[in-house]
């Protein structure tokens, strides 16, 4: 009898442990936090600190376990996402994290670029190669290149921009071999790749990778951004505003606690992001008074495929009304919309 109880206790214990740690094919997204960018962005010879705050917002994302999956069904603040909604096919957790950190790096680049263009101060853009975002399964580079690799040469020719790589590969045919020079984890190495048709690309021949330019920027004065392990592109707008605030005289915040979200594009436009409702919740919890939301224009084809889809601004406004918050939701299509709003904002009494 005692043995049966002991075995039952072991089984229950194992089931409880599995309930907390067994990874499911789902993610749980929930509100993250508000982070005062004055602690993350440092501009050399910066103007006096603002009286208010410019905050970047985050969401918390975690792999679901049986218990967290069940609990998420009873929470209005948590959202269950399929793995396919978060990661690309066959993308590992490491690849996903690398991609998110690259998107954060790009958001910092674009923030500096736009801020220095707006202020008319000196900057120089450097093209360092081609960053591998994703390797297509059964493509030419499958099992050879990895997410996070930087292609810096091909067949002895230096590669600085993705256009140089694309133009060279267009001169090749199927089964041709190319020697690709890459940077991986700080080490330089060569990889021999036999070109194939790219799966799903209607007969196009290539390496079978998705990619982006690996860029950096030097500025005068120097700007350092330390975002630690926060990933994704959504802090771009707020990074840009914080840099401009530190570069210029006066106080953009006018004494208010301000937050926002949105990808900063090189054109100065503010791009759509995910999880904005969760960021509105986090901003409200943090006592934010003004929240900038991308007022993105949705293409007709997107609306057709996703009936009922709303712009980020509409989603944010809907969540704010649901919360009954006094926080002001401000729509922005570009950085000028945010700057113009702040310029007209009266000083906080």
Helices and strands as residue ranges (DSSP letters): H 2-21, E 26-36, G 37-39, E 41-43, E 53-63, H 66-72, E 79-82, H 83-86, H 93-119, E 122-135, E 150-154, E 157-158, H 162-169, E 177-184, E 187-194, E 196-197, E 205-206, E 209-220, E 223-225, H 236-247, E 257-260, E 263-264, E 270-271, H 276-285, E 290-294, H 300-305, H 312-323, E 328-332, H 335-344
